[in-house]
Structure formats: structure tokens, C-alpha cells
């Protein structure tokens, strides 16, 4: 799956038009690459702000499942915190029945906290880890 560049002016214009057409007065999107906020005023004018310098992001569960830090029979992936992580590093897993879904950082940075307990049931969008962006 590819990621959407929310700092792209064409994407911002498309989202603004879609919000205006739908009668929605605003949206805020947070992603690993930053935050986008679009506010549509009652008179139809819009304000847009893009912040690509998000200092701390939360790695969230992409679906419901049992949060795991390790594969069965292996050692704990998340040992001492804080610690540096790469964008593709596996931080943990979601167990859905017999399937383990890997959870990656999505961006390089410093993992500062684990927010979910091992073997806890987590829902879609629950925060699992906090990562500070690399400077």
C-alpha cells in the first residue's frame, strides 16, 4: 500500500474540494509524515495548515487484535527504552487468530514509550508506541 503525501498541493486542493462539496467544515489528518488541517468557513473560504515537523507520533493499531511484543518462542523485541528505531523495523505484532501482523515504525526515530501492555486486546487506532522524530 502506498502512502499519500498530504503536503502535495494537488492532494490538498482535492481534499478541500471534497470537504466543501460534502458540507464538512474541516478535517485533521495525522500521519507519520506530519499533520494536515483543512478548515472550511461558512462563507466557503478555506484555511490549510501542513506541519511536517511532528516531534512525537503514536504508532497505532491498524486493526483489532492481541498485542504481542514477540513471536512465540522468541525474545522480547522492545527491550530498553528509549532506543533508536528504523522506519522498517518490526516493533511488535497483532495476533488475529493464528496470524501475526507485524507492526513497523513507519519512520526513523527514537522509540520512547510502549503504550499497550503485552497480550492486551487492542482496537483499531489504539496507540501502541510513541516515537520521537529524528532531527
Secondary structure, 3 states (H helix, E strand, C coil): CCCCCCCCHHHHHHHHHHHHHHCCCEEEEEECCEEEEEEECCCCCEEEEEECCCCEEEEECCCCEEEECCCCCCCCCCCCCCEEECCCCEEEEEEECCEEEEEECCCCEEEEEECCCCCCEECCCCEEEEEEECC
